[in-house]
Amino acid sequence: MGDSVEVIEADVANGGNWARTAKDLFAGAAGGVAQVLLGKSSDIVKVRLQTSSKYPSAVSCASSILQNEGPLAFYKGTLTPLIGIGACVSVQFGAFHYARRAFEERNLKANPAGPAQLSYGQYYLAGAFAGLTNSVLSGPIEHVRIRLQTQPHGADRLYNGPVDCVKKLSAHEGVLRGLYRGQAVTLWREAQAYGVWFLSFEYLMALDMKRNNVKRSDISSYKVAFYGGLAGEALWIASYPFDVVKSKMQSDGFGKDQTYKTMRDCFSQTWKAEGWRGFWRGIGPTMFRAMPVSAGTFAV
């Protein structure tokens, strides 16, 4: 669970943190592409369920999309995350490992005799830091994706593609209030989601190493993927209500058509209209895709 004291000392002495961070960024980018290709076909169902009450179930929603918009509709808004998700996951892993090594160095200075590995609280904080860092990219990328996924079909569509969507969102209230709408709840979601994600994965890896008395590098690839998948399930359970509020705010209208004024207002209105169930709409398809998506990210 972390590098040995000798490895950390040598890494710090040689300035290896930057080279390793670059490696983490590249690996994260590859994992991000895998994430999009594995999971985006069901993402539109999740978003439609979160932002509309006209679908009684995920199956009904998927059937309606297929019948009225065709099979390619399941990949609406995929281009934006496909271009940006590599950068997002790259930043996630790069920021996480940067924070992890900073904690390891801090632990080593506090106790030179070791061990230098992180506590579980530090793993959560490193993951939360990764999520907050990533939110600068993920906020507008997901906003554009959600707008494209929820816009009317056919001649009534509002946006002709990602670039047109960015231009129109920015024109409404500027970049910060238009393109970055819902950024406050995005920060909350990202910190909680990725804090739990990395914590869960490291906990499962440490449990395996202790149970089987093996090194981290000896854990098989299929186990790494499986633990990554379980971590993905934990990520969504821990952060899903924030994601629902984010989707509602990022599909909301502008000006007189705007329903939710703030994150708190959206939470309040959702609770009054739907109760606790309103914060879990679409959780089924989300959990269904979380395992393969997260497993693929860690496996790559």
Secondary structure, 3 states (H helix, E strand, C coil): CCCCHHHHHHHHHCCCHHHHHHHHHHHHHHHHHHHHHHHHHHHHHHHHHHHCCCCCCHHHHHHHHHHHHCHHHHHCCCHHHHHHHHHHHHHHHHHHHHHHHHHHHHHHHHCCCCCCCCCHHHHHHHHHHHHHHHHHHHHHHHHHHHHHHHCCCHHHCCCCCHHHHHHHHHHHHHHHHHHCCCHHHHHHHHHHHHHHHHHHHHHHHHHHHHHHCCCHHHCCHHHHHHHHHHHHHHHHHHHHHHHHHHHHHHCCCCHHHCCCCCHHHHHHHHHHHHHHHHHHCCHHHHHHHHHHHHHHHHHC
